[in-house]
Amino acid sequence: MINHVSIGVRDLARAKRFYDAALKPLGYACLSEDAASLGYGRDAAGLWILAAKNPVPANDGSGLHLCFNAPTRKSVDTFHAAALTAGGRDNGAPGPRPDYGPDYYAAFAVDPDGYRNEAYCGSAA
C-alpha cells in the first residue's frame, strides 16, 4: 500500500546514528545517503529521513508512529536496546501485547527528534 514514508529532522547526523543502530537488528540499513537525505530499507529504501528547516513537530498525542517488521522476537529486544543506546528514549519495553493480538510482540522507542518508533514481530516464538 505505501511505497515509502519521509520524515524531516533538524540534525541528519544525529538521526543517522539513531536509525543505523535501531534498524540494524531488524535487517534494515541505510541504502542511500547524501547531504540532505537518508534512505533506509532492506532491498529498497522505504523510510526517507530528510534534513528539514521546519520539521513537523513530534507530538505524543498525534497518533503518528512508524512500525517496523522484525524477523524475530530477539531482534525486537535488540532494536529497543540499540535505540536507547543511540539516543532514543523508552516508550514501551519489549514484550507481548495480547491486547493487539495473540502473537503480537513489540517494543517502542522515541527517536532523538521525538518521533515514535515500534519494532513488531508476529511469530509465536
Backbone as XML, in Angstrom:
<?xml version="1.0"?>
<chain id="A" units="angstrom">
  <residue number="1" name="MET">
    <atom name="N" x="0.812" y="-1.194" z="0.000"/>
    <atom name="CA" x="0.000" y="0.000" z="0.000"/>
    <atom name="C" x="0.852" y="1.253" z="0.000"/>
  </residue>
  <residue number="2" name="ILE">
    <atom name="N" x="1.858" y="1.300" z="0.855"/>
    <atom name="CA" x="2.700" y="2.502" z="0.948"/>
    <atom name="C" x="4.068" y="2.181" z="0.358"/>
  </residue>
  <residue number="3" name="ASN">
    <atom name="N" x="4.504" y="2.987" z="-0.565"/>
    <atom name="CA" x="5.809" y="2.791" z="-1.185"/>
    <atom name="C" x="6.929" y="3.278" z="-0.305"/>
  </residue>
  <residue number="4" name="HIS">
    <atom name="N" x="6.726" y="4.425" z="0.345"/>
    <atom name="CA" x="7.733" y="4.957" z="1.257"/>
    <atom name="C" x="7.116" y="6.023" z="2.160"/>
  </residue>
  <residue number="5" name="VAL">
    <atom name="N" x="7.832" y="6.327" z="3.214"/>
    <atom name="CA" x="7.447" y="7.381" z="4.156"/>
    <atom name="C" x="8.665" y="8.272" z="4.344"/>
  </residue>
  <residue number="6" name="SER">
    <atom name="N" x="8.440" y="9.579" z="4.447"/>
    <atom name="CA" x="9.534" y="10.524" z="4.698"/>
    <atom name="C" x="9.241" y="11.318" z="5.960"/>
  </residue>
  <residue number="7" name="ILE">
    <atom name="N" x="10.277" y="11.529" z="6.742"/>
    <atom name="CA" x="10.165" y="12.412" z="7.900"/>
    <atom name="C" x="11.304" y="13.417" z="7.842"/>
  </residue>
  <residue number="8" name="GLY">
    <atom name="N" x="11.063" y="14.599" z="8.351"/>
    <atom name="CA" x="12.082" y="15.642" z="8.377"/>
    <atom name="C" x="12.696" y="15.744" z="9.755"/>
  </residue>
  <residue number="9" name="VAL">
    <atom name="N" x="13.993" y="15.988" z="9.789"/>
    <atom name="CA" x="14.717" y="16.147" z="11.051"/>
    <atom name="C" x="15.629" y="17.364" z="10.964"/>
  </residue>
  <residue number="10" name="ARG">
    <atom name="N" x="15.974" y="17.900" z="12.113"/>
    <atom name="CA" x="16.888" y="19.056" z="12.154"/>
    <atom name="C" x="18.351" y="18.647" z="12.041"/>
  </residue>
  <residue number="11" name="ASP">
    <atom name="N" x="18.705" y="17.500" z="12.597"/>
    <atom name="CA" x="20.101" y="17.062" z="12.646"/>
    <atom name="C" x="20.215" y="15.689" z="11.984"/>
  </residue>
  <residue number="12" name="LEU">
    <atom name="N" x="20.599" y="15.680" z="10.715"/>
    <atom name="CA" x="20.667" y="14.449" z="9.941"/>
    <atom name="C" x="21.705" y="13.475" z="10.501"/>
  </residue>
  <residue number="13" name="ALA">
    <atom name="N" x="22.844" y="13.974" z="10.954"/>
    <atom name="CA" x="23.876" y="13.098" z="11.510"/>
    <atom name="C" x="23.384" y="12.408" z="12.781"/>
  </residue>
  <residue number="14" name="ARG">
    <atom name="N" x="22.681" y="13.118" z="13.625"/>
    <atom name="CA" x="22.129" y="12.531" z="14.854"/>
    <atom name="C" x="21.079" y="11.476" z="14.505"/>
  </residue>
  <residue number="15" name="ALA">
    <atom name="N" x="20.230" y="11.775" z="13.526"/>
    <atom name="CA" x="19.221" y="10.810" z="13.093"/>
    <atom name="C" x="19.879" y="9.564" z="12.512"/>
  </residue>
  <residue number="16" name="LYS">
    <atom name="N" x="20.960" y="9.746" z="11.754"/>
    <atom name="CA" x="21.664" y="8.595" z="11.174"/>
    <atom name="C" x="22.216" y="7.685" z="12.251"/>
  </residue>
  <residue number="17" name="ARG">
    <atom name="N" x="22.815" y="8.256" z="13.285"/>
    <atom name="CA" x="23.335" y="7.426" z="14.385"/>
    <atom name="C" x="22.213" y="6.596" z="15.004"/>
  </residue>
  <residue number="18" name="PHE">
    <atom name="N" x="21.065" y="7.235" z="15.236"/>
    <atom name="CA" x="19.943" y="6.540" z="15.846"/>
    <atom name="C" x="19.406" y="5.437" z="14.929"/>
  </residue>
  <residue number="19" name="TYR">
    <atom name="N" x="19.060" y="5.786" z="13.687"/>
    <atom name="CA" x="18.420" y="4.807" z="12.803"/>
    <atom name="C" x="19.378" y="3.713" z="12.346"/>
  </residue>
  <residue number="20" name="ASP">
    <atom name="N" x="20.644" y="4.018" z="12.156"/>
    <atom name="CA" x="21.613" y="2.953" z="11.851"/>
    <atom name="C" x="21.596" y="1.906" z="12.963"/>
  </residue>
  <residue number="21" name="ALA">
    <atom name="N" x="21.663" y="2.360" z="14.208"/>
    <atom name="CA" x="21.711" y="1.436" z="15.345"/>
    <atom name="C" x="20.387" y="0.708" z="15.554"/>
  </residue>
  <residue number="22" name="ALA">
    <atom name="N" x="19.284" y="1.441" z="15.531"/>
    <atom name="CA" x="17.980" y="0.850" z="15.839"/>
    <atom name="C" x="17.495" y="-0.110" z="14.756"/>
  </residue>
  <residue number="23" name="LEU">
    <atom name="N" x="17.762" y="0.191" z="13.496"/>
    <atom name="CA" x="17.234" y="-0.629" z="12.418"/>
    <atom name="C" x="18.118" y="-1.816" z="12.043"/>
  </residue>
  <residue number="24" name="LYS">
    <atom name="N" x="19.384" y="-1.772" z="12.402"/>
    <atom name="CA" x="20.291" y="-2.877" z="12.066"/>
    <atom name="C" x="19.794" y="-4.223" z="12.590"/>
  </residue>
  <residue number="25" name="PRO">
    <atom name="N" x="19.344" y="-4.323" z="13.852"/>
    <atom name="CA" x="18.875" y="-5.630" z="14.339"/>
    <atom name="C" x="17.662" y="-6.170" z="13.582"/>
  </residue>
  <residue number="26" name="LEU">
    <atom name="N" x="16.954" y="-5.309" z="12.886"/>
    <atom name="CA" x="15.771" y="-5.711" z="12.143"/>
    <atom name="C" x="16.106" y="-6.093" z="10.701"/>
  </residue>
  <residue number="27" name="GLY">
    <atom name="N" x="17.374" y="-5.937" z="10.325"/>
    <atom name="CA" x="17.806" y="-6.279" z="8.970"/>
    <atom name="C" x="17.735" y="-5.140" z="7.979"/>
  </residue>
  <residue number="28" name="TYR">
    <atom name="N" x="17.583" y="-3.909" z="8.478"/>
    <atom name="CA" x="17.495" y="-2.745" z="7.606"/>
    <atom name="C" x="18.791" y="-1.931" z="7.702"/>
  </residue>
  <residue number="29" name="ALA">
    <atom name="N" x="19.125" y="-1.247" z="6.626"/>
    <atom name="CA" x="20.341" y="-0.447" z="6.574"/>
    <atom name="C" x="20.090" y="0.825" z="5.771"/>
  </residue>
  <residue number="30" name="CYS">
    <atom name="N" x="21.015" y="1.750" z="5.910"/>
    <atom name="CA" x="20.969" y="2.975" z="5.108"/>
    <atom name="C" x="21.448" y="2.622" z="3.699"/>
  </residue>
  <residue number="31" name="LEU">
    <atom name="N" x="20.538" y="2.674" z="2.747"/>
    <atom name="CA" x="20.842" y="2.300" z="1.365"/>
    <atom name="C" x="21.167" y="3.493" z="0.484"/>
  </residue>
  <residue number="32" name="SER">
    <atom name="N" x="20.817" y="4.680" z="0.959"/>
    <atom name="CA" x="21.060" y="5.899" z="0.190"/>
    <atom name="C" x="21.390" y="7.015" z="1.166"/>
  </residue>
  <residue number="33" name="GLU">
    <atom name="N" x="22.431" y="7.769" z="0.841"/>
    <atom name="CA" x="22.830" y="8.869" z="1.733"/>
    <atom name="C" x="23.442" y="9.992" z="0.923"/>
  </residue>
  <residue number="34" name="ASP">
    <atom name="N" x="22.984" y="11.194" z="1.197"/>
    <atom name="CA" x="23.641" y="12.383" z="0.676"/>
    <atom name="C" x="23.511" y="13.480" z="1.733"/>
  </residue>
  <residue number="35" name="ALA">
    <atom name="N" x="23.888" y="14.674" z="1.403"/>
    <atom name="CA" x="23.909" y="15.755" z="2.393"/>
    <atom name="C" x="22.515" y="16.140" z="2.888"/>
  </residue>
  <residue number="36" name="ALA">
    <atom name="N" x="21.478" y="15.749" z="2.157"/>
    <atom name="CA" x="20.128" y="16.172" z="2.518"/>
    <atom name="C" x="19.182" y="15.038" z="2.883"/>
  </residue>
  <residue number="37" name="SER">
    <atom name="N" x="19.619" y="13.768" z="2.721"/>
    <atom name="CA" x="18.680" y="12.681" z="2.972"/>
    <atom name="C" x="19.371" y="11.362" z="3.280"/>
  </residue>
  <residue number="38" name="LEU">
    <atom name="N" x="18.598" y="10.505" z="3.934"/>
    <atom name="CA" x="18.998" y="9.132" z="4.223"/>
    <atom name="C" x="17.841" y="8.240" z="3.789"/>
  </residue>
  <residue number="39" name="GLY">
    <atom name="N" x="18.136" y="7.132" z="3.139"/>
    <atom name="CA" x="17.096" y="6.189" z="2.736"/>
    <atom name="C" x="17.366" y="4.830" z="3.344"/>
  </residue>
  <residue number="40" name="TYR">
    <atom name="N" x="16.413" y="4.319" z="4.120"/>
    <atom name="CA" x="16.579" y="3.041" z="4.826"/>
    <atom name="C" x="15.653" y="1.977" z="4.262"/>
  </residue>
  <residue number="41" name="GLY">
    <atom name="N" x="16.155" y="0.744" z="4.264"/>
    <atom name="CA" x="15.346" y="-0.389" z="3.843"/>
    <atom name="C" x="16.186" y="-1.641" z="3.804"/>
  </residue>
  <residue number="42" name="ARG">
    <atom name="N" x="15.612" y="-2.675" z="3.206"/>
    <atom name="CA" x="16.335" y="-3.935" z="3.025"/>
    <atom name="C" x="16.759" y="-4.049" z="1.564"/>
  </residue>
  <residue number="43" name="ASP">
    <atom name="N" x="15.808" y="-4.098" z="0.664"/>
    <atom name="CA" x="16.109" y="-4.187" z="-0.769"/>
    <atom name="C" x="15.968" y="-2.839" z="-1.470"/>
  </residue>
  <residue number="44" name="ALA">
    <atom name="N" x="15.099" y="-2.014" z="-0.925"/>
    <atom name="CA" x="14.877" y="-0.668" z="-1.450"/>
    <atom name="C" x="14.520" y="0.233" z="-0.272"/>
  </residue>
  <residue number="45" name="ALA">
    <atom name="N" x="14.801" y="1.505" z="-0.416"/>
    <atom name="CA" x="14.512" y="2.444" z="0.677"/>
    <atom name="C" x="13.003" y="2.652" z="0.807"/>
  </residue>
  <residue number="46" name="GLY">
    <atom name="N" x="12.499" y="2.452" z="2.012"/>
    <atom name="CA" x="11.092" y="2.671" z="2.312"/>
    <atom name="C" x="10.891" y="3.770" z="3.340"/>
  </residue>
  <residue number="47" name="LEU">
    <atom name="N" x="11.972" y="4.086" z="4.060"/>
    <atom name="CA" x="11.954" y="5.180" z="5.031"/>
    <atom name="C" x="12.994" y="6.196" z="4.599"/>
  </residue>
  <residue number="48" name="TRP">
    <atom name="N" x="12.535" y="7.419" z="4.353"/>
    <atom name="CA" x="13.433" y="8.515" z="3.992"/>
    <atom name="C" x="13.460" y="9.520" z="5.119"/>
  </residue>
  <residue number="49" name="ILE">
    <atom name="N" x="14.644" y="9.895" z="5.513"/>
    <atom name="CA" x="14.841" y="10.899" z="6.551"/>
    <atom name="C" x="15.505" y="12.087" z="5.873"/>
  </residue>
  <residue number="50" name="LEU">
    <atom name="N" x="14.848" y="13.229" z="5.954"/>
    <atom name="CA" x="15.284" y="14.407" z="5.220"/>
    <atom name="C" x="15.727" y="15.516" z="6.157"/>
  </residue>
  <residue number="51" name="ALA">
    <atom name="N" x="16.798" y="16.200" z="5.804"/>
    <atom name="CA" x="17.192" y="17.398" z="6.531"/>
    <atom name="C" x="16.133" y="18.456" z="6.234"/>
  </residue>
  <residue number="52" name="ALA">
    <atom name="N" x="15.550" y="19.018" z="7.285"/>
    <atom name="CA" x="14.446" y="19.959" z="7.094"/>
    <atom name="C" x="14.634" y="21.195" z="7.971"/>
  </residue>
  <residue number="53" name="LYS">
    <atom name="N" x="14.364" y="22.348" z="7.406"/>
    <atom name="CA" x="14.424" y="23.594" z="8.183"/>
    <atom name="C" x="13.286" y="23.643" z="9.194"/>
  </residue>
  <residue number="54" name="ASN">
    <atom name="N" x="12.127" y="23.119" z="8.814"/>
    <atom name="CA" x="10.936" y="23.168" z="9.660"/>
    <atom name="C" x="10.281" y="21.794" z="9.741"/>
  </residue>
  <residue number="55" name="PRO">
    <atom name="N" x="10.916" y="20.837" z="10.413"/>
    <atom name="CA" x="10.285" y="19.521" z="10.502"/>
    <atom name="C" x="8.955" y="19.602" z="11.259"/>
  </residue>
  <residue number="56" name="VAL">
    <atom name="N" x="8.059" y="18.695" z="10.917"/>
    <atom name="CA" x="6.782" y="18.618" z="11.626"/>
    <atom name="C" x="7.086" y="18.309" z="13.079"/>
  </residue>
  <residue number="57" name="PRO">
    <atom name="N" x="6.588" y="19.108" z="13.997"/>
    <atom name="CA" x="6.875" y="18.846" z="15.408"/>
    <atom name="C" x="6.300" y="17.500" z="15.841"/>
  </residue>
  <residue number="58" name="ALA">
    <atom name="N" x="7.120" y="16.704" z="16.497"/>
    <atom name="CA" x="6.643" y="15.435" z="17.041"/>
    <atom name="C" x="5.652" y="15.739" z="18.153"/>
  </residue>
  <residue number="59" name="ASN">
    <atom name="N" x="4.617" y="14.912" z="18.245"/>
    <atom name="CA" x="3.572" y="15.140" z="19.227"/>
    <atom name="C" x="3.071" y="13.784" z="19.709"/>
  </residue>
  <residue number="60" name="ASP">
    <atom name="N" x="3.289" y="13.477" z="20.975"/>
    <atom name="CA" x="2.881" y="12.185" z="21.522"/>
    <atom name="C" x="1.388" y="11.934" z="21.357"/>
  </residue>
  <residue number="61" name="GLY">
    <atom name="N" x="0.601" y="12.971" z="21.323"/>
    <atom name="CA" x="-0.830" y="12.819" z="21.207"/>
    <atom name="C" x="-1.350" y="12.729" z="19.782"/>
  </residue>
  <residue number="62" name="SER">
    <atom name="N" x="-0.458" y="12.784" z="18.785"/>
    <atom name="CA" x="-0.902" y="12.803" z="17.389"/>
    <atom name="C" x="-1.306" y="11.431" z="16.864"/>
  </residue>
  <residue number="63" name="GLY">
    <atom name="N" x="-0.801" y="10.376" z="17.488"/>
    <atom name="CA" x="-1.054" y="9.028" z="16.978"/>
    <atom name="C" x="-0.048" y="8.577" z="15.933"/>
  </residue>
  <residue number="64" name="LEU">
    <atom name="N" x="0.797" y="9.478" z="15.454"/>
    <atom name="CA" x="1.783" y="9.130" z="14.435"/>
    <atom name="C" x="2.883" y="8.268" z="15.035"/>
  </residue>
  <residue number="65" name="HIS">
    <atom name="N" x="3.164" y="7.141" z="14.403"/>
    <atom name="CA" x="4.353" y="6.367" z="14.742"/>
    <atom name="C" x="4.720" y="5.488" z="13.552"/>
  </residue>
  <residue number="66" name="LEU">
    <atom name="N" x="5.974" y="5.062" z="13.528"/>
    <atom name="CA" x="6.475" y="4.188" z="12.478"/>
    <atom name="C" x="6.629" y="2.797" z="13.080"/>
  </residue>
  <residue number="67" name="CYS">
    <atom name="N" x="6.097" y="1.784" z="12.406"/>
    <atom name="CA" x="6.208" y="0.410" z="12.891"/>
    <atom name="C" x="7.015" y="-0.395" z="11.879"/>
  </residue>
  <residue number="68" name="PHE">
    <atom name="N" x="8.090" y="-1.014" z="12.350"/>
    <atom name="CA" x="8.981" y="-1.789" z="11.502"/>
    <atom name="C" x="8.796" y="-3.277" z="11.767"/>
  </residue>
  <residue number="69" name="ASN">
    <atom name="N" x="8.700" y="-4.062" z="10.696"/>
    <atom name="CA" x="8.642" y="-5.512" z="10.840"/>
    <atom name="C" x="9.977" y="-6.029" z="11.342"/>
  </residue>
  <residue number="70" name="ALA">
    <atom name="N" x="9.916" y="-6.941" z="12.293"/>
    <atom name="CA" x="11.110" y="-7.565" z="12.863"/>
    <atom name="C" x="11.064" y="-9.058" z="12.572"/>
  </residue>
  <residue number="71" name="PRO">
    <atom name="N" x="12.207" y="-9.653" z="12.215"/>
    <atom name="CA" x="12.194" y="-11.079" z="11.875"/>
    <atom name="C" x="11.997" y="-12.007" z="13.072"/>
  </residue>
  <residue number="72" name="THR">
    <atom name="N" x="12.426" y="-11.576" z="14.253"/>
    <atom name="CA" x="12.331" y="-12.416" z="15.440"/>
    <atom name="C" x="12.028" y="-11.563" z="16.661"/>
  </residue>
  <residue number="73" name="ARG">
    <atom name="N" x="11.600" y="-12.217" z="17.717"/>
    <atom name="CA" x="11.385" y="-11.504" z="18.975"/>
    <atom name="C" x="12.706" y="-10.983" z="19.531"/>
  </residue>
  <residue number="74" name="LYS">
    <atom name="N" x="13.762" y="-11.762" z="19.354"/>
    <atom name="CA" x="15.074" y="-11.306" z="19.831"/>
    <atom name="C" x="15.490" y="-10.016" z="19.112"/>
  </residue>
  <residue number="75" name="SER">
    <atom name="N" x="15.174" y="-9.907" z="17.831"/>
    <atom name="CA" x="15.528" y="-8.679" z="17.103"/>
    <atom name="C" x="14.729" y="-7.487" z="17.624"/>
  </residue>
  <residue number="76" name="VAL">
    <atom name="N" x="13.504" y="-7.721" z="18.108"/>
    <atom name="CA" x="12.729" y="-6.655" z="18.740"/>
    <atom name="C" x="13.447" y="-6.178" z="19.998"/>
  </residue>
  <residue number="77" name="ASP">
    <atom name="N" x="13.907" y="-7.138" z="20.795"/>
    <atom name="CA" x="14.645" y="-6.803" z="22.018"/>
    <atom name="C" x="15.901" y="-5.992" z="21.691"/>
  </residue>
  <residue number="78" name="THR">
    <atom name="N" x="16.624" y="-6.434" z="20.669"/>
    <atom name="CA" x="17.874" y="-5.776" z="20.291"/>
    <atom name="C" x="17.600" y="-4.384" z="19.717"/>
  </residue>
  <residue number="79" name="PHE">
    <atom name="N" x="16.542" y="-4.248" z="18.931"/>
    <atom name="CA" x="16.121" y="-2.931" z="18.425"/>
    <atom name="C" x="15.950" y="-1.959" z="19.591"/>
  </residue>
  <residue number="80" name="HIS">
    <atom name="N" x="15.211" y="-2.372" z="20.601"/>
    <atom name="CA" x="14.897" y="-1.498" z="21.733"/>
    <atom name="C" x="16.174" y="-1.075" z="22.459"/>
  </residue>
  <residue number="81" name="ALA">
    <atom name="N" x="17.032" y="-2.036" z="22.760"/>
    <atom name="CA" x="18.291" y="-1.726" z="23.452"/>
    <atom name="C" x="19.154" y="-0.789" z="22.611"/>
  </residue>
  <residue number="82" name="ALA">
    <atom name="N" x="19.267" y="-1.067" z="21.313"/>
    <atom name="CA" x="20.091" y="-0.237" z="20.433"/>
    <atom name="C" x="19.519" y="1.175" z="20.312"/>
  </residue>
  <residue number="83" name="ALA">
    <atom name="N" x="18.205" y="1.278" z="20.230"/>
    <atom name="CA" x="17.571" y="2.597" z="20.111"/>
    <atom name="C" x="17.860" y="3.443" z="21.341"/>
  </residue>
  <residue number="84" name="LEU">
    <atom name="N" x="17.780" y="2.844" z="22.519"/>
    <atom name="CA" x="18.038" y="3.603" z="23.748"/>
    <atom name="C" x="19.513" y="3.988" z="23.856"/>
  </residue>
  <residue number="85" name="THR">
    <atom name="N" x="20.396" y="3.096" z="23.452"/>
    <atom name="CA" x="21.829" y="3.378" z="23.488"/>
    <atom name="C" x="22.203" y="4.488" z="22.508"/>
  </residue>
  <residue number="86" name="ALA">
    <atom name="N" x="21.454" y="4.577" z="21.401"/>
    <atom name="CA" x="21.769" y="5.556" z="20.351"/>
    <atom name="C" x="21.046" y="6.889" z="20.534"/>
  </residue>
  <residue number="87" name="GLY">
    <atom name="N" x="20.540" y="7.156" z="21.729"/>
    <atom name="CA" x="19.959" y="8.468" z="21.990"/>
    <atom name="C" x="18.450" y="8.520" z="22.011"/>
  </residue>
  <residue number="88" name="GLY">
    <atom name="N" x="17.794" y="7.372" z="21.828"/>
    <atom name="CA" x="16.337" y="7.336" z="21.910"/>
    <atom name="C" x="15.882" y="7.206" z="23.349"/>
  </residue>
  <residue number="89" name="ARG">
    <atom name="N" x="14.562" y="7.309" z="23.525"/>
    <atom name="CA" x="14.027" y="7.091" z="24.869"/>
    <atom name="C" x="12.945" y="6.024" z="24.816"/>
  </residue>
  <residue number="90" name="ASP">
    <atom name="N" x="12.817" y="5.332" z="25.916"/>
    <atom name="CA" x="11.874" y="4.230" z="26.028"/>
    <atom name="C" x="10.444" y="4.733" z="25.891"/>
  </residue>
  <residue number="91" name="ASN">
    <atom name="N" x="9.657" y="3.971" z="25.132"/>
    <atom name="CA" x="8.229" y="4.263" z="25.011"/>
    <atom name="C" x="7.428" y="2.971" z="25.132"/>
  </residue>
  <residue number="92" name="GLY">
    <atom name="N" x="8.061" y="1.931" z="25.678"/>
    <atom name="CA" x="7.423" y="0.629" z="25.865"/>
    <atom name="C" x="8.436" y="-0.481" z="25.694"/>
  </residue>
  <residue number="93" name="ALA">
    <atom name="N" x="8.750" y="-1.157" z="26.787"/>
    <atom name="CA" x="9.751" y="-2.227" z="26.766"/>
    <atom name="C" x="9.298" y="-3.392" z="25.894"/>
  </residue>
  <residue number="94" name="PRO">
    <atom name="N" x="10.253" y="-4.188" z="25.414"/>
    <atom name="CA" x="9.894" y="-5.352" z="24.606"/>
    <atom name="C" x="9.006" y="-6.313" z="25.393"/>
  </residue>
  <residue number="95" name="GLY">
    <atom name="N" x="8.034" y="-6.858" z="24.697"/>
    <atom name="CA" x="7.177" y="-7.853" z="25.325"/>
    <atom name="C" x="5.936" y="-8.122" z="24.516"/>
  </residue>
  <residue number="96" name="PRO">
    <atom name="N" x="5.184" y="-9.138" z="24.952"/>
    <atom name="CA" x="3.929" y="-9.453" z="24.273"/>
    <atom name="C" x="2.906" y="-8.350" z="24.489"/>
  </residue>
  <residue number="97" name="ARG">
    <atom name="N" x="2.080" y="-8.145" z="23.511"/>
    <atom name="CA" x="0.989" y="-7.175" z="23.584"/>
    <atom name="C" x="-0.309" y="-7.921" z="23.276"/>
  </residue>
  <residue number="98" name="PRO">
    <atom name="N" x="-0.829" y="-8.709" z="24.248"/>
    <atom name="CA" x="-2.013" y="-9.533" z="23.980"/>
    <atom name="C" x="-3.239" y="-8.725" z="23.573"/>
  </residue>
  <residue number="99" name="ASP">
    <atom name="N" x="-3.300" y="-7.461" z="23.959"/>
    <atom name="CA" x="-4.431" y="-6.624" z="23.539"/>
    <atom name="C" x="-4.418" y="-6.376" z="22.031"/>
  </residue>
  <residue number="100" name="TYR">
    <atom name="N" x="-3.227" y="-6.487" z="21.403"/>
    <atom name="CA" x="-3.094" y="-6.246" z="19.970"/>
    <atom name="C" x="-3.294" y="-7.525" z="19.153"/>
  </residue>
  <residue number="101" name="GLY">
    <atom name="N" x="-3.075" y="-8.684" z="19.775"/>
    <atom name="CA" x="-3.201" y="-9.974" z="19.098"/>
    <atom name="C" x="-2.441" y="-11.038" z="19.855"/>
  </residue>
  <residue number="102" name="PRO">
    <atom name="N" x="-2.764" y="-12.316" z="19.608"/>
    <atom name="CA" x="-2.175" y="-13.395" z="20.407"/>
    <atom name="C" x="-0.656" y="-13.536" z="20.275"/>
  </residue>
  <residue number="103" name="ASP">
    <atom name="N" x="-0.093" y="-13.219" z="19.131"/>
    <atom name="CA" x="1.357" y="-13.361" z="18.931"/>
    <atom name="C" x="2.051" y="-12.024" z="18.713"/>
  </residue>
  <residue number="104" name="TYR">
    <atom name="N" x="1.414" y="-10.945" z="19.105"/>
    <atom name="CA" x="1.962" y="-9.606" z="18.887"/>
    <atom name="C" x="3.041" y="-9.340" z="19.925"/>
  </residue>
  <residue number="105" name="TYR">
    <atom name="N" x="4.280" y="-9.187" z="19.458"/>
    <atom name="CA" x="5.430" y="-8.913" z="20.317"/>
    <atom name="C" x="6.083" y="-7.641" z="19.788"/>
  </residue>
  <residue number="106" name="ALA">
    <atom name="N" x="6.250" y="-6.651" z="20.648"/>
    <atom name="CA" x="6.730" y="-5.358" z="20.159"/>
    <atom name="C" x="7.515" y="-4.610" z="21.222"/>
  </residue>
  <residue number="107" name="ALA">
    <atom name="N" x="8.232" y="-3.599" z="20.767"/>
    <atom name="CA" x="8.935" y="-2.648" z="21.630"/>
    <atom name="C" x="8.798" y="-1.280" z="20.985"/>
  </residue>
  <residue number="108" name="PHE">
    <atom name="N" x="8.858" y="-0.260" z="21.828"/>
    <atom name="CA" x="8.635" y="1.104" z="21.373"/>
    <atom name="C" x="9.748" y="2.018" z="21.860"/>
  </residue>
  <residue number="109" name="ALA">
    <atom name="N" x="10.220" y="2.896" z="20.962"/>
    <atom name="CA" x="11.257" y="3.864" z="21.313"/>
    <atom name="C" x="10.981" y="5.169" z="20.574"/>
  </residue>
  <residue number="110" name="VAL">
    <atom name="N" x="11.345" y="6.261" z="21.201"/>
    <atom name="CA" x="11.197" y="7.581" z="20.603"/>
    <atom name="C" x="12.570" y="8.037" z="20.128"/>
  </residue>
  <residue number="111" name="ASP">
    <atom name="N" x="12.661" y="8.468" z="18.880"/>
    <atom name="CA" x="13.955" y="8.891" z="18.336"/>
    <atom name="C" x="14.341" y="10.269" z="18.896"/>
  </residue>
  <residue number="112" name="PRO">
    <atom name="N" x="15.565" y="10.714" z="18.646"/>
    <atom name="CA" x="16.022" y="11.994" z="19.217"/>
    <atom name="C" x="15.199" y="13.217" z="18.789"/>
  </residue>
  <residue number="113" name="ASP">
    <atom name="N" x="14.438" y="13.108" z="17.701"/>
    <atom name="CA" x="13.592" y="14.220" z="17.268"/>
    <atom name="C" x="12.172" y="14.117" z="17.816"/>
  </residue>
  <residue number="114" name="GLY">
    <atom name="N" x="11.897" y="13.048" z="18.572"/>
    <atom name="CA" x="10.582" y="12.884" z="19.180"/>
    <atom name="C" x="9.617" y="11.996" z="18.409"/>
  </residue>
  <residue number="115" name="TYR">
    <atom name="N" x="10.069" y="11.421" z="17.282"/>
    <atom name="CA" x="9.203" y="10.534" z="16.516"/>
    <atom name="C" x="9.157" y="9.153" z="17.169"/>
  </residue>
  <residue number="116" name="ARG">
    <atom name="N" x="7.945" y="8.601" z="17.248"/>
    <atom name="CA" x="7.749" y="7.308" z="17.898"/>
    <atom name="C" x="7.973" y="6.169" z="16.901"/>
  </residue>
  <residue number="117" name="ASN">
    <atom name="N" x="8.718" y="5.154" z="17.355"/>
    <atom name="CA" x="9.063" y="4.006" z="16.529"/>
    <atom name="C" x="8.693" y="2.729" z="17.263"/>
  </residue>
  <residue number="118" name="GLU">
    <atom name="N" x="8.302" y="1.738" z="16.488"/>
    <atom name="CA" x="7.926" y="0.423" z="17.031"/>
    <atom name="C" x="8.605" y="-0.653" z="16.199"/>
  </residue>
  <residue number="119" name="ALA">
    <atom name="N" x="9.081" y="-1.699" z="16.857"/>
    <atom name="CA" x="9.511" y="-2.914" z="16.163"/>
    <atom name="C" x="8.518" y="-4.003" z="16.535"/>
  </residue>
  <residue number="120" name="TYR">
    <atom name="N" x="8.012" y="-4.739" z="15.541"/>
    <atom name="CA" x="6.953" y="-5.711" z="15.743"/>
    <atom name="C" x="7.330" y="-7.064" z="15.129"/>
  </residue>
  <residue number="121" name="CYS">
    <atom name="N" x="7.089" y="-8.128" z="15.886"/>
    <atom name="CA" x="7.236" y="-9.493" z="15.400"/>
    <atom name="C" x="5.927" y="-10.224" z="15.691"/>
  </residue>
  <residue number="122" name="GLY">
    <atom name="N" x="5.401" y="-10.920" z="14.704"/>
    <atom name="CA" x="4.138" y="-11.635" z="14.860"/>
    <atom name="C" x="4.266" y="-13.127" z="14.996"/>
  </residue>
  <residue number="123" name="SER">
    <atom name="N" x="5.505" y="-13.628" z="15.138"/>
    <atom name="CA" x="5.647" y="-15.073" z="15.302"/>
    <atom name="C" x="5.515" y="-15.469" z="16.764"/>
  </residue>
  <residue number="124" name="ALA">
    <atom name="N" x="5.082" y="-16.681" z="16.994"/>
    <atom name="CA" x="4.786" y="-17.171" z="18.339"/>
    <atom name="C" x="6.030" y="-17.368" z="19.201"/>
  </residue>
  <residue number="125" name="ALA">
    <atom name="N" x="7.168" y="-17.525" z="18.588"/>
    <atom name="CA" x="8.386" y="-17.770" z="19.388"/>
    <atom name="C" x="9.465" y="-16.772" z="19.061"/>
  </residue>
</chain>
